[in-house]
Amino acid sequence: MGSKTILLVEDNPDDVELTLRALKKNNIKNEIMVAVDGVEALDFLFGTGKYSGRDLKSMPTIILLDLKLPKVDGLEVLRRIRANDLTKLLPVVILTSSKEENDIVTGYSLGVNSYVRKPVDFNQFAEAVSQLGL
């Protein structure tokens, strides 16, 4: 797994499919790793659970993080990413269908880089990614 991986954390298969299609249609050639819940995302990032022994020098280029996740929600995943030296500088874009100002404010206070509304509008996504300089 190269360092150009995009980690997509999303539990809804339709949203996963739409996001992958939007990326592919716009020639994003990065390898996409999909985690279906917060626990899997954290296991992948920190080399625990089914990802134990994973090379932690190889981190995703960007994390696309849904907020409404089973097991561990997106804001908690973000908290743990920002609390760990290995991952605290990784760019995180939150995917949300939420119009909740609360979630957005909390996300920014926890250090999210950007927001994209679902279903993923590619132009909005491209804008978010280009702001991150990727």
Secondary structure, DSSP 8 states (H G I E B T S, - for coil): --TT-EEEE---HHHHHHHHHHHHHTT--S-EEEESSHHHHHHHHHT-GGGTT--TT---SEEEEESS-SSS-HHHHHHHHHHSTTTTTS-EEEEE----HHHHHHHHHTT--EEEETTT-HHHHHHHHHHTT-
